[in-house]
């Protein structure tokens, strides 16, 4: 078996009936799926490289190989789009819920009279962020209550 045949076989997974451009398209599809999964690509990029090399070695033009790669990526994108966007929406909802829980905890700490700097240190945020959260939560509250939390005048403040 020649090196050319070995590359073609590696690119197509041994399938002799697959054209070099089909092998590139399929390998690009698998490589993008692997990248979207976020884990180990399982050699998908190496298979794509081998398929592209085999196509070029077979005398196909670079534009044709690049087009096949783009077609494979678009096929993967089209197939995975709905699932990935559902994941984005689900994680956005979790983020909003976590943010609301965080804001509520900051508000409880401020309502106890803890200083904004102390709260901020524990929350891992700037004290200005604590002030903004408190202001948002206490819109319409008397100014001294807000200022006590914002300025750290409460217990444990600087």
N, C-alpha and C positions, 0 to 999 in steps of 0.2 A: 504494500500500500504506500502510495506516495504521500509526501507531506501535505500536498494539496487535498488529496482524498481524505486524509486524517482530519484536516481542518474542517472540511465540508461535513464529515461524519460527526465531528464534535459539535459543530454548529447546529446540525439538524437532529442531533440525538440518534443518529443512525438511520434516519428515515431517508432512503435513497430517492424517493419520489418528490421530495420537497425541493422547490427551486431555491437558489441562493437568496433571492430577495424575500421569498416567503420565510426562510430561516431567519433572516435579519428582522423581519416584521415580528415574528413570533418571539424571538429572543428579546427584542426591545419591549414587547408587551410584558413578558415575564420579569424583566429587569425593573420596569417601572412599578409593577405590582409589588415586587420585593422591597423596593425603596419606600413605597407607600406604607407597607406593613411595618417598617421601622426596625426590623431585625436584621439578622444575617441574610445576605442576598443569596446564599446557597450556590454561589458561583455563577449567578445570572449575568453579571457584568462580564465575566470571562467568556461566557457562552455568546454574549452579544458581540464582543470583540472578535471572537473566532468566526462567527457568522459573517460579520462585516469583512474580515480579512478574506474569507473564502469567496465572498461575492466579488470583491475587488480582484482577487487572483483569477476568478473566472472571466475577467474582462469587462465586468459591469462598471459603469461610471460611478463616480463618487456621488453625483447628484441623485442617481437612482438608489444607491445604498442609503443615503441620508433620507430620501423620501420614504423608503421602506421602514426605516427606523422611526420616522415621524408618524407614519401610519400605525405602526405597532403601539407607540406611546398613546396616540389618540384613541385607539381601540381600548386600551387599558383604562384610560381616563374616562371614557364614556361608560364603561362597565362599572367602574368603581365610584363614579361621581356621587350617586345617590347615597351609597353607604357611608362614604367619607363625610359628606355634608351632614348626614344624620349624626355622625360622631361629633362634628363641630357643634351642632345645635345642642346636643346632649351635654357636652363639656361646657358650653356657654351657660346653660341653665345651672349646672353645678357651681360654676364660678359665681354667678349672680347670687345663688343661695348662700354660698360660703361668704361672699362679701356682705350680704345682709346680716348674717350671723355675726360676722366680725364687727360690723358697725354697731349692732345691738350690744355686743360685749363692751365695746369702747364706750357707748352711751351709759351702760350700767356702771362702769368704772368711774366715769365722770360724774354721774349722779351721786356716787358715794363721796365725792369731793376729792378724789385722787387727782394729782397734778397731771397736766397734759404731757409733760416731759417723762414722767414715770410711766404713764400709760403707753406713750410712744416707744419707750425703750423696750417694754414687754411685747408690744405689738410689732416691733421691727419696722416702724415707720417714723417719719419726721413728726415733730410735735405740731407742726402746721397742719398735717393731715388729720391729727386728732382734733385740732381746733375746727377744721372744716366739717368733720363728721359730727361733732357736737353742735355746731351751728345749724347744720342740716336737720338734725334731730330735734333741736330745741327752737326751731323757728317760731317766733312769737313769745318765747319765754323771756322773763325779765333779764335785762342785761347783766346784773350782778352774778346770776347763776352761770351764765355763759362765760363771763370774764373770769370767774373763779376757776373754772375748769381750764380755760384757755391759758391763763397766766400762771397756772400752777399754784394758786393761792390755797388750794385744798391740802388735805393731809398728805404728807410725803412729798410735797412739791418742793422745788428749789428755793 
